[in-house]
């Protein structure tokens, strides 16, 4: 099991990665190409940090299923994007959504480890 301070450092990194991704999408959504490149860099950085089978699985499953669901929602008029690229969604969406899944999976595992560590002592 990892030391407690290491888990808290990981948690800070995960929240920082999520914050950078949210800021990127919020600030760059008007330019599909620029945001695609930024999201790709963020995705690759995340995969360099976190690249075990679960990480890759979270990324791929969320990127694919999230994008498919989003395309269906857009198709049926639930909402729309002002600058879609393919199937009503922007080019950067699968990368951003998959990276969010990657970070979310990491957050869940880190929080679980912190929880288990803090609740493993005597009652």
Backbone as CSV, one residue per row, in Angstrom:
resi,resn,N_x,N_y,N_z,CA_x,CA_y,CA_z,C_x,C_y,C_z
1,UNK,0.843,-1.180,0.000,0.000,0.000,0.000,0.890,1.246,0.000
2,UNK,0.480,2.282,-0.700,1.284,3.487,-0.806,1.188,4.325,0.463
3,UNK,2.279,5.046,0.792,2.217,5.940,1.944,1.143,7.006,1.751
4,UNK,0.598,7.461,2.844,-0.506,8.414,2.810,-0.146,9.708,2.083
5,UNK,1.055,10.234,2.310,1.424,11.490,1.640,1.492,11.308,0.128
6,UNK,1.934,10.154,-0.321,1.979,9.878,-1.760,0.564,9.867,-2.354
7,UNK,-0.383,9.290,-1.630,-1.769,9.267,-2.109,-2.330,10.673,-2.221
8,UNK,-2.033,11.510,-1.258,-2.530,12.892,-1.309,-1.878,13.660,-2.456
9,UNK,-0.609,13.404,-2.731,0.062,14.024,-3.881,-0.606,13.586,-5.182
10,UNK,-0.906,12.290,-5.280,-1.584,11.782,-6.474,-2.949,12.452,-6.642
11,UNK,-3.663,12.616,-5.540,-4.980,13.252,-5.589,-4.873,14.690,-6.098
12,UNK,-3.870,15.408,-5.647,-3.656,16.786,-6.105,-3.350,16.807,-7.605
13,UNK,-2.505,15.890,-8.059,-2.169,15.814,-9.486,-3.416,15.497,-10.310
14,UNK,-4.231,14.582,-9.824,-5.453,14.210,-10.553,-6.430,15.376,-10.639
15,UNK,-6.623,16.086,-9.538,-7.506,17.255,-9.574,-6.927,18.353,-10.460
16,UNK,-5.616,18.525,-10.446,-4.976,19.513,-11.312,-5.164,19.154,-12.782
17,UNK,-4.991,17.882,-13.115,-5.184,17.439,-14.506,-6.617,17.693,-14.951
18,UNK,-7.572,17.392,-14.075,-8.975,17.646,-14.406,-9.223,19.140,-14.590
19,UNK,-8.661,19.962,-13.725,-8.850,21.410,-13.817,-8.268,21.975,-15.111
20,UNK,-7.096,21.481,-15.499,-6.475,21.937,-16.757,-7.351,21.550,-17.944
21,UNK,-7.877,20.348,-17.928,-8.747,19.904,-19.023,-10.012,20.755,-19.105
22,UNK,-10.636,21.003,-17.969,-11.849,21.828,-17.941,-11.538,23.247,-18.425
23,UNK,-10.436,23.809,-17.970,-10.054,25.157,-18.405,-9.785,25.189,-19.915
24,UNK,-9.128,24.166,-20.424,-8.833,24.116,-21.865,-10.107,24.113,-22.693
25,UNK,-11.045,23.257,-22.324,-12.297,23.185,-23.079,-13.065,24.496,-22.940
26,UNK,-13.103,25.048,-21.744,-13.838,26.292,-21.510,-13.270,27.464,-22.296
27,UNK,-11.964,27.507,-22.441,-11.320,28.644,-23.095,-11.087,28.465,-24.594
28,UNK,-10.993,27.223,-25.057,-10.582,26.990,-26.450,-11.658,26.355,-27.326
29,UNK,-12.884,26.186,-26.860,-13.916,25.451,-27.596,-14.239,26.055,-28.959
30,UNK,-13.949,27.324,-29.153,-14.281,27.965,-30.438,-13.382,27.486,-31.584
31,UNK,-12.227,26.924,-31.252,-11.305,26.457,-32.280,-11.098,24.946,-32.130
32,UNK,-11.778,24.201,-32.977,-11.683,22.740,-32.910,-10.259,22.237,-33.039
33,UNK,-9.503,22.786,-33.953,-8.149,22.284,-34.199,-7.222,22.575,-33.019
34,UNK,-7.253,23.803,-32.523,-6.391,24.146,-31.385,-6.759,23.296,-30.172
35,UNK,-8.055,23.183,-29.886,-8.477,22.396,-28.731,-8.157,20.912,-28.938
36,UNK,-8.262,20.424,-30.161,-7.892,19.032,-30.426,-6.427,18.796,-30.071
37,UNK,-5.547,19.697,-30.503,-4.114,19.552,-30.228,-3.847,19.633,-28.720
38,UNK,-4.474,20.602,-28.054,-4.287,20.742,-26.607,-4.823,19.507,-25.876
39,UNK,-6.004,19.033,-26.265,-6.587,17.843,-25.638,-5.719,16.610,-25.907
40,UNK,-5.134,16.526,-27.088,-4.237,15.411,-27.401,-3.003,15.431,-26.503
41,UNK,-2.430,16.604,-26.310,-1.263,16.734,-25.432,-1.644,16.347,-24.005
42,UNK,-2.791,16.836,-23.540,-3.245,16.500,-22.190,-3.518,15.004,-22.062
43,UNK,-4.117,14.419,-23.083,-4.400,12.990,-23.092,-3.100,12.190,-23.038
44,UNK,-2.151,12.534,-23.872,-0.875,11.822,-23.897,-0.129,11.977,-22.571
45,UNK,-0.180,13.173,-21.986,0.453,13.381,-20.680,-0.208,12.491,-19.628
46,UNK,-1.519,12.408,-19.673,-2.235,11.546,-18.742,-1.864,10.087,-18.934
47,UNK,-1.743,9.674,-20.176,-1.393,8.279,-20.444,0.064,7.964,-20.114
48,UNK,0.923,8.973,-20.136,2.302,8.769,-19.682,2.303,8.566,-18.167
49,UNK,1.511,9.387,-17.455,1.420,9.256,-15.995,0.708,7.979,-15.576
50,UNK,-0.413,7.692,-16.237,-1.292,6.592,-15.835,-1.543,5.711,-17.051
51,UNK,-0.971,4.535,-17.085,-1.081,3.729,-18.303,-1.217,2.229,-18.038
52,UNK,-1.771,1.862,-16.888,-1.996,0.435,-16.705,-3.278,0.035,-17.452
53,UNK,-3.628,-1.246,-17.390,-4.772,-1.748,-18.168,-6.074,-1.042,-17.805
54,UNK,-6.282,-0.795,-16.522,-7.504,-0.090,-16.109,-7.535,1.323,-16.668
55,UNK,-6.404,2.014,-16.641,-6.339,3.373,-17.175,-6.698,3.394,-18.658
56,UNK,-6.075,2.506,-19.423,-6.360,2.442,-20.856,-7.813,2.057,-21.105
57,UNK,-8.311,1.138,-20.286,-9.712,0.731,-20.404,-10.663,1.877,-20.124
58,UNK,-10.419,2.604,-19.028,-11.263,3.761,-18.719,-11.241,4.757,-19.868
59,UNK,-10.043,5.057,-20.362,-9.923,6.025,-21.449,-10.723,5.577,-22.676
60,UNK,-10.471,4.365,-23.138,-11.107,3.893,-24.375,-12.620,3.738,-24.245
61,UNK,-13.066,3.142,-23.152,-14.498,2.914,-22.983,-15.259,4.236,-22.884
62,UNK,-14.741,5.155,-22.078,-15.431,6.432,-21.919,-15.349,7.253,-23.207
63,UNK,-14.214,7.238,-23.885,-14.088,7.986,-25.143,-15.077,7.481,-26.181
64,UNK,-15.178,6.162,-26.323,-16.060,5.582,-27.342,-17.529,5.699,-26.943
65,UNK,-17.867,5.195,-25.751,-19.278,5.230,-25.334,-19.782,6.656,-25.142
66,UNK,-18.943,7.513,-24.567,-19.344,8.907,-24.389,-19.586,9.604,-25.714
67,UNK,-18.727,9.357,-26.672,-18.882,9.984,-27.990,-20.110,9.453,-28.721
68,UNK,-20.335,8.145,-28.624,-21.534,7.572,-29.249,-22.805,8.136,-28.621
69,UNK,-22.830,8.189,-27.292,-24.002,8.752,-26.615,-24.187,10.212,-27.008
70,UNK,-23.121,10.953,-27.050,-23.199,12.370,-27.415,-23.729,12.531,-28.839
71,UNK,-23.270,11.708,-29.766,-23.756,11.770,-31.151,-25.254,11.469,-31.203
72,UNK,-25.716,10.521,-30.414,-27.154,10.208,-30.361,-27.927,11.393,-29.791
73,UNK,-27.450,11.975,-28.700,-28.136,13.110,-28.092,-28.235,14.273,-29.074
74,UNK,-27.141,14.548,-29.767,-27.145,15.635,-30.752,-28.095,15.309,-31.898
75,UNK,-28.066,14.086,-32.359,-28.938,13.671,-33.456,-30.415,13.884,-33.122
76,UNK,-30.798,13.582,-31.882,-32.195,13.723,-31.485,-32.527,15.105,-30.933
77,UNK,-31.595,16.029,-31.050,-31.885,17.411,-30.692,-31.861,17.737,-29.215
78,UNK,-31.283,16.868,-28.403,-31.202,17.159,-26.970,-30.383,18.431,-26.759
79,UNK,-29.285,18.575,-27.493,-28.488,19.787,-27.541,-27.658,19.758,-28.802
80,UNK,-26.889,20.786,-29.016,-26.058,20.845,-30.209,-24.759,21.575,-29.891
81,UNK,-23.777,21.376,-30.749,-22.503,22.073,-30.639,-22.454,23.133,-31.725
82,UNK,-21.887,24.271,-31.402,-21.837,25.361,-32.375,-20.840,25.104,-33.492
83,UNK,-19.881,24.219,-33.268,-18.893,23.929,-34.308,-18.606,22.428,-34.402
84,UNK,-19.618,21.649,-34.786,-19.398,20.201,-34.882,-18.473,19.843,-36.038
85,UNK,-17.807,18.710,-35.896,-16.901,18.230,-36.931,-17.434,16.965,-37.595
86,UNK,-17.923,16.016,-36.768,-18.368,14.731,-37.279,-19.485,14.207,-36.381
87,UNK,-20.571,13.777,-36.986,-21.729,13.249,-36.260,-22.278,14.236,-35.231
88,UNK,-22.092,15.510,-35.489,-22.637,16.542,-34.615,-21.772,16.910,-33.433
89,UNK,-20.619,16.253,-33.300,-19.743,16.579,-32.173,-18.407,17.120,-32.676
90,UNK,-17.740,17.926,-31.866,-16.444,18.472,-32.273,-15.346,17.407,-32.287
91,UNK,-14.329,17.667,-33.040,-13.184,16.775,-33.206,-12.513,16.432,-31.876
92,UNK,-12.457,17.373,-30.969,-11.758,17.202,-29.698,-12.564,16.409,-28.665
93,UNK,-13.847,16.232,-28.877,-14.709,15.655,-27.850,-14.276,14.262,-27.380
94,UNK,-14.009,13.307,-28.266,-13.605,11.977,-27.777,-12.343,12.012,-26.911
95,UNK,-11.372,12.833,-27.293,-10.152,12.936,-26.486,-10.441,13.532,-25.118
96,UNK,-11.205,14.617,-25.091,-11.517,15.269,-23.814,-12.354,14.352,-22.926
97,UNK,-13.320,13.678,-23.516,-14.181,12.801,-22.737,-13.404,11.583,-22.239
98,UNK,-12.576,11.004,-23.101,-11.754,9.866,-22.695,-10.758,10.236,-21.613
99,UNK,-10.165,11.417,-21.733,-9.227,11.883,-20.715,-9.945,12.117,-19.394
100,UNK,-11.168,12.615,-19.455,-11.963,12.770,-18.241,-12.221,11.407,-17.604
101,UNK,-12.495,10.394,-18.414,-12.679,9.035,-17.898,-11.403,8.495,-17.262
102,UNK,-10.288,8.762,-17.895,-8.994,8.349,-17.360,-8.751,8.991,-15.998
103,UNK,-8.951,10.303,-15.921,-8.740,11.024,-14.668,-9.756,10.571,-13.621
104,UNK,-11.000,10.398,-14.037,-12.028,9.942,-13.097,-11.731,8.573,-12.526
105,UNK,-11.238,7.674,-13.355,-10.862,6.351,-12.873,-9.730,6.433,-11.863
106,UNK,-8.742,7.273,-12.156,-7.632,7.467,-11.232,-8.108,8.094,-9.923
107,UNK,-8.956,9.106,-10.017,-9.507,9.739,-8.811,-10.235,8.724,-7.938
108,UNK,-11.042,7.896,-8.566,-11.804,6.896,-7.802,-10.870,5.932,-7.088
109,UNK,-9.826,5.479,-7.769,-8.903,4.539,-7.141,-8.106,5.192,-6.010
110,UNK,-7.662,6.431,-6.223,-6.904,7.124,-5.178,-7.784,7.393,-3.968
111,UNK,-9.005,7.870,-4.202,-9.914,8.121,-3.085,-10.241,6.838,-2.328
112,UNK,-10.383,5.737,-3.047,-10.634,4.446,-2.392,-9.461,4.053,-1.506
113,UNK,-8.245,4.229,-1.998,-7.065,3.890,-1.197,-6.968,4.776,0.043
114,UNK,-7.258,6.069,-0.115,-7.242,6.977,1.033,-8.309,6.554,2.037
115,UNK,-9.485,6.250,1.531,-10.584,5.823,2.403,-10.218,4.548,3.171
116,UNK,-9.684,3.570,2.454,-9.310,2.311,3.091,-8.214,2.514,4.138
117,UNK,-7.262,3.350,3.839,-6.161,3.617,4.778,-6.706,4.282,6.041
118,UNK,-7.608,5.234,5.851,-8.140,5.985,7.001,-9.146,5.181,7.814
119,UNK,-9.699,4.117,7.246,-10.692,3.330,7.953,-10.223,1.912,8.277
120,UNK,-8.918,1.688,8.212,-8.415,0.340,8.463,-7.964,0.123,9.898
121,UNK,-7.982,1.171,10.699,-7.563,1.041,12.091,-8.634,0.413,12.955
122,UNK,-8.316,0.235,14.210,-9.295,-0.353,15.142,-10.499,0.562,15.331
123,UNK,-11.678,-0.034,15.612,-12.888,0.776,15.758,-12.865,1.643,16.993
